[in-house]
Amino acid sequence: TQLLEQSPQFLSIQEGENLTVYCNSSSVFSSLQWYRQEPGEGPVLLVTVVTGGEVKKLKRLTFQFGDARKDSSLHITAAQPGDTGLYLCAPNTGNQFYFGTGTSLTVIP
Amino acid sequence: DAMVIQNPRYQVTQFGKPVTLSCSQTLNHNVMYWYQQKSSQAPKLLFHYYDKDFNNEADTPDNFQSRRPNTSFCFLDIRSPGLGDAAMYLCATSRDMTYEQYFGPGTRLTVT
């Protein structure tokens, strides 16, 4: 299992604020996925990034894969209460994906 | 329509009493995974099946076993549940190891 750190582990913000979640490793990955898990449900895939430096947008969510493919970030603009959940990055280690430690986000109305 | 189904959604068992959790899929995916998730933590992979090939994670306790009798079904058996095994158990499937994983809603296990 690759060592993969997500930060922050917990984040509580007011509705309308912006935030960034980070996923870092010392290893190079061929691709990386981001999932969101809402309370009481299983994780759901948000995006897959493949190319170093790639940026993908999903409405108010912006995902970036580091140039060296060792890290990734998720930026949420104008957070909404519906964004509350556990955000998980999952890099591809070559033959399978492993989840990072997760960031638990709470958006307060 | 649900694609990955887990039954039951809530399971209560007694300390030391064997319990089986079920997962089925309608996606005809090759890979089925079992994860353990404790409160506010990321899911921890226990093992997976690629078709009929079983792959155990190195740190998965022997107390946890799995069966996959056919493509559609996979079971998680906990032989002697301890209090520390209380958690959400998630089943997931994927077409192949590097494809998107589709998760079921999970089974929340309580050990009394």
Interface residues (C-beta under 8 A of the other chain):
Chain A: T1 Q6 F10 S30 S31 Q33 Y35 G40 E41 G42 P43 V44 L45 T48 L86 L88 A90 N92 N95 Q96 F97 Y98 F99 G100 T101 G102 S104
Chain B: V4 S40 Q41 A42 P43 K44 L45 H48 E57 L90 A92 M97 T98 E100 Q101 F103 G104 P105 G106
